[in-house]
């Protein structure tokens, strides 16, 4: 079934509610490798109850609507969809527990052609349930590899953030566990592509791949460590473009460049020497 441009743009993605707890905040941090060194006191506030702080990138898993390309009547070949870009704007530091509402909508669809697929962008606003105060806004672009050529707009996407042409100011290597995807999916992304070997093979991968948001969160950890000295309130926004799939168990090297209140980053899967995230940009608060 081909994409119906107007229908998909007007798709009603149901609002979602979540009451997340301190335990959820700790689980998210652990799923990204925080606390891997139990003697690192700087990471302890993200995984231990006294003075608990939420990891900034946790915003992307709040009030998750589920894998709506599969769950709703979208006309998409959901097995062939991959994560292309991810953004997060933090309107205030995330509390370690809260009652929230997520309001999602499709904001753009770009037809790249029958051989290249379609870009589908959507956003999710996260509001505190009782006050209506915004906590964060999530933006995500998916590449629907099998759904191009439907006759929709063929506009080009915006030019990505440029990485500085000099050696990185910081480099951080983090080794992931072989079961990292099985742990990360407990944050709310139940896409079987990250758990079921048969689904992964049908999608063209040798085995289940790691969530793009897990790799993205690991990059956020590296920036939080190097550019923010583990002060989560300093991160205002974070954006990255996914350039290659990665697998649980791989080592990721995040290179970070800091220029004033902008931190740029890339993520490389060390064992295969493949760039997994490029054009990363983090806006920092003073």
Secondary structure, DSSP 8 states (H G I E B T S, - for coil): ----HHHHHT-----EEEEE-HHHHHHHHHHTTTTSSTT-HHHHTTTSSTT----GGGGGGTT----HHHHS-----GGGEEEEEEEEEESS---SSEEEEEEEEEEEEEE--TTT-EEEEEEEEEEETTT--EEEEEEEEEEETT---SS-------------SS--SEEEEEE--TTHHHHHGGGS---GGGT-HHHHHHTT-SS-B--HHHHHHHHHHHHHHHTTTT-GGGEEEEEEEE-S--BTT-EEEEEEEEETTEEEEEEEETTTTEEEEEEEEEEE--
